[in-house]
Amino acid sequence: MPHRSSSSPSGRVRLARGASAWLLPTVAAAGVSLVKARRSGRWAAAAVPTTALAAGMLWFFRDPEREISQGRLISPADGVVQSITDWPDGRIRVAIFMSPLNVHVNRAPAAGTVRSVEHIPGGYVPAFDKESENNERVVWRFDTELGDLEMVQIAGAVARRIVPYVPQGCKVEQGERVGLIRFGSRVDVYLPEGIEPAVEVGQRTTAGVTRLDRD
């Protein structure tokens, strides 16, 4: 399958935008504890968990470059397909669950214009739970060549902040970064009427790479 190059070489990893509020305090605490550990056994004991936490944060907020796949619709998220549901209006919803081990930067499923970005307050039950339908979310609507395309970022039990990267009215390329969900969550894509999914429940997806639609 042909690919399009992203803005930087594939394989390069950077840190996600919107990570600093969590990352800077943990890295600072690890740095202080490591410096003081040279003079104090108590600080040496503290350095182990703080350094491990900082390393975990760096891993969680990684944002690797991707070679963007061809296709009408591509996955906006790294994760596992949790469900594929026929919607009353003829669309099909593909729900992708992201664990804390996945990359949490989300990408545009198709090229187009951001018609709206709507934040909806709600709860924080686990994203794999049926009750997560009432969780806090950000609803994206894109005007694309396929027509109206809807994508929903859903906060989970640990995720307490969704960070949009692009505003209403902005044009985006397919596979472009559009937002971040901090810590385990879910992303739903509503395939326009007439488009069949190329993925199945339990399949792993990679944002910007896995094709969602079937020819």
C-alpha positions as CSV (number, residue, x, y, z in Angstrom):
1,M,0.0,0.0,0.0
2,P,1.5,3.4,-0.9
3,H,2.3,5.9,1.8
4,R,2.6,9.6,2.1
5,S,5.5,11.1,4.2
6,S,4.6,12.9,7.4
7,S,6.2,16.3,8.1
8,S,9.4,14.6,9.6
9,P,11.2,11.3,8.9
10,S,9.4,8.2,10.0
11,G,10.7,6.7,13.2
12,R,11.5,10.0,14.8
13,V,9.8,10.4,18.2
14,R,8.9,13.7,19.8
15,L,6.8,14.7,22.9
16,A,3.1,15.4,22.5
17,R,1.8,19.0,22.7
18,G,-0.1,19.5,25.9
19,A,2.1,17.2,27.9
20,S,4.1,19.8,29.8
21,A,1.6,20.2,32.7
22,W,2.2,16.6,33.7
23,L,5.7,16.0,32.4
24,L,7.6,19.0,33.8
25,P,6.8,18.4,37.5
26,T,7.7,14.7,37.3
27,V,10.9,15.3,35.4
28,A,11.9,18.1,37.8
29,A,11.2,15.9,40.9
30,A,13.3,13.1,39.4
31,G,16.2,15.5,38.7
32,V,16.2,16.9,42.2
33,S,16.0,13.5,43.8
34,L,18.9,12.2,41.7
35,V,21.1,15.1,42.6
36,K,20.4,14.9,46.3
37,A,20.7,11.1,46.2
38,R,24.5,11.5,46.0
39,R,24.5,12.9,49.6
40,S,21.6,11.1,51.2
41,G,20.3,7.5,51.4
42,R,16.8,8.8,52.0
43,W,16.9,10.8,48.8
44,A,18.4,7.7,47.0
45,A,15.3,5.7,48.0
46,A,13.1,8.5,46.7
47,A,15.0,8.8,43.5
48,V,13.8,5.3,42.3
49,P,10.0,5.9,42.2
50,T,10.4,9.5,40.9
51,T,12.7,8.5,38.1
52,A,10.4,5.6,37.2
53,L,7.5,8.0,37.1
54,A,9.3,10.5,34.9
55,A,10.3,7.7,32.5
56,G,6.7,6.5,32.4
57,M,5.5,10.0,31.6
58,L,8.1,10.3,28.8
59,W,6.9,7.0,27.4
60,F,3.2,7.9,27.7
61,F,3.6,11.3,26.0
62,R,5.6,10.1,23.1
63,D,4.5,11.3,19.7
64,P,6.2,9.3,16.9
65,E,6.2,10.4,13.3
66,R,4.2,8.2,10.9
67,E,4.1,7.4,7.2
68,I,0.5,8.2,6.5
69,S,-1.4,5.4,4.6
70,Q,-3.6,5.9,1.6
71,G,-7.4,5.3,1.9
72,R,-10.6,7.2,2.2
73,L,-10.5,6.8,6.0
74,I,-7.6,5.9,8.3
75,S,-7.5,5.3,12.1
76,P,-7.3,8.4,14.3
77,A,-5.9,6.4,17.2
78,D,-3.5,3.7,18.4
79,G,-5.4,1.0,20.2
80,V,-7.8,-2.0,19.8
81,V,-11.2,-2.0,18.0
82,Q,-13.6,-2.3,20.9
83,S,-16.9,-2.4,18.9
84,I,-18.4,-1.9,15.4
85,T,-22.0,-0.7,15.6
86,D,-24.6,0.0,13.0
87,W,-26.1,3.5,13.7
88,P,-29.8,4.3,13.1
89,D,-28.9,6.9,10.5
90,G,-27.1,4.4,8.3
91,R,-23.6,5.2,9.6
92,I,-21.3,2.6,11.2
93,R,-19.5,3.5,14.4
94,V,-16.0,2.1,15.0
95,A,-14.9,2.5,18.6
96,I,-11.1,2.3,19.3
97,F,-10.0,1.7,22.9
98,M,-6.6,3.2,23.9
99,S,-4.8,1.7,27.0
100,P,-2.3,3.8,28.9
101,L,0.4,2.0,26.9
102,N,-0.8,3.4,23.6
103,V,0.3,6.7,21.9
104,H,-2.5,9.1,22.8
105,V,-2.1,11.7,20.1
106,N,-5.0,11.5,17.7
107,R,-5.0,12.2,14.0
108,A,-7.6,13.3,11.4
109,P,-9.2,10.3,9.7
110,A,-9.6,12.2,6.4
111,A,-8.5,15.5,4.8
112,G,-11.0,18.3,5.2
113,T,-12.1,21.4,7.1
114,V,-12.9,21.3,10.9
115,R,-16.6,22.3,10.9
116,S,-16.9,22.2,14.7
117,V,-15.1,21.2,17.9
118,E,-17.6,20.7,20.7
119,H,-16.6,19.9,24.3
120,I,-19.3,18.0,26.2
121,P,-18.9,17.6,30.0
122,G,-19.5,14.2,31.6
123,G,-18.3,11.4,33.8
124,Y,-15.0,9.4,33.9
125,V,-15.9,5.7,34.0
126,P,-13.5,3.3,32.2
127,A,-13.7,3.8,28.5
128,F,-14.4,0.1,27.9
129,D,-17.5,0.3,30.1
130,K,-21.0,0.8,28.5
131,E,-21.6,3.7,30.8
132,S,-18.7,5.5,29.1
133,E,-21.3,6.7,26.6
134,N,-21.9,9.5,29.2
135,N,-18.2,10.4,29.7
136,E,-16.6,13.7,29.0
137,R,-15.9,14.1,25.3
138,V,-14.9,16.3,22.4
139,V,-17.0,15.9,19.3
140,W,-15.2,16.7,16.0
141,R,-17.1,17.3,12.7
142,F,-15.2,17.5,9.5
143,D,-16.3,18.6,6.0
144,T,-14.6,16.1,3.7
145,E,-14.9,14.7,0.2
146,L,-17.0,11.9,1.8
147,G,-19.3,14.5,3.3
148,D,-19.8,15.1,7.0
149,L,-17.4,13.0,9.1
150,E,-17.7,12.7,12.9
151,M,-15.0,11.7,15.3
152,V,-15.4,11.6,19.1
153,Q,-12.6,11.7,21.7
154,I,-13.8,10.2,25.0
155,A,-12.2,10.6,28.4
156,G,-11.7,7.4,30.5
157,A,-11.4,6.7,34.2
158,V,-7.9,8.2,34.4
159,A,-8.0,10.6,31.4
160,R,-9.2,13.9,32.8
161,R,-8.3,16.3,29.9
162,I,-8.8,16.3,26.2
163,V,-6.5,18.8,24.4
164,P,-7.6,19.8,20.9
165,Y,-4.8,21.0,18.6
166,V,-6.7,22.7,15.8
167,P,-9.7,25.1,15.9
168,Q,-13.0,25.3,14.1
169,G,-12.5,26.4,10.5
170,C,-9.0,25.0,10.2
171,K,-8.1,22.8,7.2
172,V,-6.4,19.5,8.0
173,E,-4.6,16.9,6.0
174,Q,-5.4,13.2,6.4
175,G,-3.3,11.9,9.3
176,E,-2.6,15.3,10.7
177,R,-2.4,15.5,14.5
178,V,-5.6,17.0,15.9
179,G,-5.6,16.4,19.6
180,L,-4.4,14.5,22.7
181,I,-6.2,12.6,25.4
182,R,-4.3,12.3,28.6
183,F,-4.3,8.7,29.9
184,G,-6.4,5.7,28.8
185,S,-9.5,6.5,26.7
186,R,-11.5,5.9,23.5
187,V,-11.9,7.4,20.1
188,D,-15.0,6.7,18.0
189,V,-15.3,7.3,14.2
190,Y,-18.7,7.3,12.4
191,L,-18.2,6.0,8.9
192,P,-20.4,7.8,6.5
193,E,-23.4,5.9,5.1
194,G,-22.4,3.4,2.4
195,I,-18.8,2.9,3.7
196,E,-18.0,-0.5,5.1
197,P,-15.3,-1.1,7.8
198,A,-12.1,-2.8,6.8
199,V,-11.3,-3.6,10.5
200,E,-12.9,-6.1,12.9
201,V,-13.4,-6.2,16.7
202,G,-10.2,-7.0,18.5
203,Q,-7.9,-5.7,15.8
204,R,-5.1,-3.4,16.7
205,T,-4.9,-0.1,15.0
206,T,-2.2,2.5,14.4
207,A,-3.1,6.2,14.0
208,G,-2.5,7.4,10.6
209,V,-1.6,3.9,9.3
210,T,-4.5,1.5,9.7
211,R,-7.2,1.9,7.0
212,L,-10.8,1.9,8.3
213,D,-12.7,1.7,5.1
214,R,-13.2,-1.2,2.7
215,D,-13.0,-0.8,-1.1
